[in-house]
Amino acid sequence: HWLGFLDEAAKAAAYAAADVFVHASGSEGMALAILEAMSAGLPVVATRGCYMTEAASVHALVQCEQGPAALAASVAPLLADPKAARALGLAGQAHAYHVHAWEALARATLRRAGVPVTRLRPVDGSGLSHLNRITPNGLARLLAIPLSFLR
């Protein structure tokens, strides 16, 4: 069932009501919807075109080939075993938090730019812990926060 565009409240409700999140794409640079679903604790099935091989390699999601048969074969075990689906959802949530949280992304960006990571601290002294949780409502905001916390 195609839902079309969802505002943030409707998106959060859809994630909460879902048993599995399936993302089938022939080419997807960085699917924010996948990270949102993982952050919501949903088990995720994504096709190889979604470029989530790193997450699949640590069993944070199920990656499969394109096509209805491959998708069905990947989704069916999750629907048949809620315990396994929950474990996959928790692994995906942990992966999204540890790899894609603001502080992890900022540190990786700074390392690549040659900036000493020890300089990473917010100007207002509030700490970064409030930015470390990726939520469906907050992911876009997290990625848009400027690097003004560097002194």
Disulfide bonds with the S-S distance in Angstrom:
none
